[in-house]
């Protein structure tokens, strides 16, 4: 439980850092807003055609009594939309990070500078970084879907599908969301995606304490836009805790905090990205 609380505190510190650095916060809203518009359009289309999709997926129920046929197809439609919503939560961060990769990389570096210094990044061209980010995100998505598929099936089980499954699904989304959010700082340390997932599995409480509030908040329309900058900042602080051997130590006398306005975390904004 101490790790869970630690994860929540790191998320709060990240949000405080973003709130205290308005210039970077403002630019971080742009890629998140673009991604949200795309996902909102996709979810609206899924909601509109959920009934047609449920009918197409259950042709065997055509001869059933109307009451049972309607109950089955409504349940399938709800599960389809819930699955689409869960997929949106799992992939929103990856898509947003791809859209705003150069900015989020710079924002993460500023957080590291404020917390004691950023390790040197690998010398790779931008296109290679983007390609690696895409491949890593697809790998994470593959595992997320493998975990989500049994939950989708269990969603048809009475009572369990309406109680335990949503809670477990939120935790699954939270874990993989944390994997995605930490990818920026992890890539700076040249840590492969498989190693990142092993590190976070070893500290599940930390990953869930950080990721569950974010995943729950991302379910609320438009909230994801405003939380994304602070989530990236908090994930950077989380990576610093997970990789002390790859992270420069804070200056003598520093508290290691990255909160806005603290003496140990001076603002080093630099020019905003064009």
C-alpha positions in Angstrom: 0.0 0.0 0.0 2.9 2.3 0.5 3.8 2.0 -3.2 0.2 2.8 -4.1 0.4 6.0 -2.1 3.8 6.8 -3.6 2.3 6.4 -7.1 -0.6 8.8 -6.3 1.9 11.4 -4.8 4.1 11.2 -8.0 1.0 11.9 -10.1 0.1 14.9 -7.9 3.6 16.2 -8.1 3.5 15.9 -11.9 0.2 17.9 -12.1 1.7 20.6 -9.8 4.7 20.9 -12.0 2.5 21.3 -15.1 0.3 23.8 -13.4 3.3 25.9 -12.4 4.8 26.0 -15.9 2.0 27.5 -17.9 3.9 27.9 -21.1 4.7 24.2 -21.4 1.2 23.2 -20.1 -0.4 25.3 -22.9 1.5 23.7 -25.7 0.9 20.2 -24.3 -2.9 20.7 -24.6 -2.7 20.8 -28.4 -1.8 17.2 -29.3 -4.1 15.9 -26.5 -7.0 18.0 -28.0 -6.4 16.6 -31.5 -6.3 13.0 -30.2 -9.5 13.6 -28.2 -11.4 14.9 -31.2 -10.4 11.8 -33.2 -11.4 9.4 -30.4 -14.7 11.2 -29.7 -15.7 10.9 -33.3 -14.9 7.2 -33.3 -16.8 6.6 -30.1 -19.8 8.5 -31.3 -19.9 6.4 -34.5 -19.6 3.2 -32.4 -22.5 4.3 -30.2 -24.7 5.1 -33.2 -24.0 1.7 -34.9 -23.7 -0.4 -31.8 -27.2 -1.9 -32.3 -26.5 -2.8 -35.9 -23.2 -4.4 -34.9 -24.9 -6.4 -32.1 -27.5 -7.6 -34.6 -24.8 -8.6 -37.1 -22.8 -10.4 -34.3 -25.8 -12.4 -33.1 -27.6 -13.9 -36.1 -28.4 -17.1 -34.1 -30.8 -15.1 -32.0 -33.1 -14.2 -35.0 -35.5 -16.9 -34.1 -35.6 -16.2 -30.3 -38.5 -14.6 -28.5 -38.4 -10.8 -28.8 -37.7 -10.2 -25.1 -34.6 -12.5 -25.0 -33.4 -11.4 -28.4 -33.6 -7.7 -27.3 -31.9 -8.5 -24.0 -29.0 -10.3 -25.6 -28.4 -7.7 -28.3 -28.6 -4.8 -25.9 -26.1 -6.6 -23.7 -23.8 -7.2 -26.7 -24.1 -3.6 -27.8 -23.2 -2.3 -24.3 -20.2 -4.6 -24.2 -19.1 -3.5 -27.6 -19.2 0.1 -26.6 -17.5 -0.7 -23.3 -14.8 -2.5 -25.2 -14.3 0.4 -27.5 -14.1 2.8 -24.6 -11.5 0.6 -22.9 -9.5 0.4 -26.1 -9.7 4.2 -26.4 -8.3 4.5 -22.9 -5.5 2.1 -23.6 -4.5 3.7 -26.9 -5.3 7.4 -26.3 -2.0 8.0 -24.5 0.1 6.3 -27.2 -1.6 8.2 -30.0 -1.2 11.5 -28.1 2.4 10.9 -27.4 3.0 10.1 -31.1 1.3 13.3 -32.2 3.2 15.4 -29.7 6.4 13.4 -29.4 8.9 16.3 -29.8 7.1 18.5 -27.3 6.6 15.8 -24.7 10.2 14.8 -25.0 11.3 18.4 -24.2 8.7 18.7 -21.4 10.1 15.5 -19.8 13.6 16.8 -20.0 12.6 20.0 -18.3 11.0 18.0 -15.5 14.2 16.0 -15.1 16.3 19.2 -15.1 14.2 20.5 -12.3 14.5 17.3 -10.3 18.3 17.0 -10.6 19.2 16.6 -14.3 18.4 14.5 -17.3 20.5 11.6 -18.5 21.9 12.0 -22.1 19.5 10.9 -24.7 20.5 8.3 -27.4 21.8 9.9 -30.5 19.1 8.9 -33.0 17.2 10.8 -35.6 13.6 11.8 -35.0 12.1 9.4 -37.5 13.8 6.5 -35.7 12.4 7.7 -32.3 8.9 7.9 -33.8 9.2 4.5 -35.4 10.4 3.0 -32.1 7.6 4.7 -30.2 5.1 3.2 -32.7 6.5 -0.3 -32.4 6.6 -0.1 -28.6 3.0 1.1 -28.5 1.8 -1.7 -30.7 3.6 -4.2 -28.5 2.0 -2.8 -25.4 -1.4 -2.7 -27.1 -1.0 -6.4 -28.0 -0.6 -7.3 -24.4 -3.3 -5.0 -23.3 -5.8 -6.7 -25.7 -4.7 -10.1 -24.6 -5.5 -9.1 -21.0 -8.8 -7.4 -22.0 -10.2 -10.3 -24.1 -10.9 -12.6 -21.1 -12.5 -9.6 -19.3 -14.7 -9.0 -22.3 -15.9 -12.7 -22.2 -16.4 -12.5 -18.4 -18.6 -9.4 -19.0 -21.4 -11.8 -20.1 -21.4 -13.5 -16.7 -24.3 -12.2 -14.5 -23.2 -10.1 -11.5 -19.5 -10.7 -12.1 -19.6 -8.9 -15.4 -21.2 -5.8 -13.8 -19.1 -5.7 -10.6 -15.6 -7.3 -10.6 -14.9 -7.1 -14.4 -15.1 -3.2 -14.6 -12.9 -2.9 -11.6 -10.3 -5.3 -12.9 -10.6 -3.7 -16.4 -9.8 -0.3 -14.8 -6.6 -1.8 -13.2 -5.5 -3.4 -16.5 -6.0 -0.1 -18.3 -4.2 1.8 -15.5 -1.1 -0.5 -15.7 -0.7 -0.2 -19.5 -1.5 3.5 -19.3 1.5 3.8 -16.9 3.6 1.9 -19.3 2.8 4.3 -22.1 3.2 7.4 -20.0 6.6 6.4 -18.8 7.8 5.6 -22.3 9.2 9.1 -23.0 11.6 9.0 -20.0 12.3 5.3 -20.5 13.3 5.8 -24.1 15.7 8.5 -23.0 17.4 5.9 -20.9 17.3 3.5 -23.9 15.3 0.9 -21.9 13.5 -1.6 -24.2 9.8 -1.9 -23.8 9.9 -5.5 -22.5 12.3 -4.4 -19.7 10.0 -1.4 -18.9 7.0 -3.8 -18.4 9.1 -6.1 -16.2 10.1 -3.1 -14.0 6.6 -1.9 -13.6 5.3 -5.4 -12.9 7.8 -5.6 -10.1 6.3 -2.4 -8.7 2.6 -3.0 -9.4 1.4 -0.9 -6.5 3.4 2.0 -7.7 2.2 1.6 -11.3 -1.5 1.2 -10.2 -1.3 4.0 -7.7 -0.1 6.3 -10.5 -2.3 4.8 -13.3 -5.7 4.2 -11.7 -6.5 7.9 -11.1 -5.4 8.8 -14.6 -7.3 5.9 -16.2 -10.5 6.8 -14.2 -10.1 10.5 -15.1 -9.6 9.7 -18.8 -13.0 8.2 -18.9 -14.5 11.6 -18.3 -14.9 13.6 -21.6 -12.3 16.3 -22.1 -10.5 15.7 -18.8 -7.7 13.8 -20.6 -6.7 17.0 -22.4 -6.0 18.9 -19.2 -4.4 16.0 -17.3 -2.0 14.9 -20.1 0.8 17.4 -19.4 0.9 16.6 -15.7 0.6 12.9 -16.4 3.8 13.0 -18.5 5.5 15.1 -15.9 4.5 12.7 -13.1 5.5 9.6 -15.2 9.0 11.2 -15.6 9.3 11.5 -11.9 8.2 7.8 -11.5 10.9 6.7 -14.0 13.5 8.6 -12.0 12.4 6.5 -8.9 12.5 3.3 -10.8 16.0 3.9 -12.4 18.2 5.5 -9.8 21.3 4.0 -11.4 20.5 5.7 -14.7 19.5 9.0 -13.2 21.7 11.9 -12.2 21.5 12.6 -8.4 19.8 15.9 -7.3 22.2 18.7 -6.3 23.5 18.8 -2.7 20.8 20.1 -0.4 18.0 19.5 -2.9 14.8 17.7 -1.8 14.4 16.0 -5.1 11.0 17.5 -5.6 9.7 18.8 -8.9 6.9 20.9 -7.6 6.4 24.3 -9.0 8.0 27.1 -7.1 10.2 25.0 -4.8 13.8 26.1 -4.4 15.0 22.7 -5.5 13.1 22.8 -8.7 13.9 26.0 -10.6 12.1 26.7 -13.8 14.2 26.2 -16.9 11.6 26.7 -19.6 13.7 27.6 -22.7 11.8 28.6 -25.8 8.5 26.7 -26.5 8.4 24.4 -29.5 7.4 26.0 -32.8 
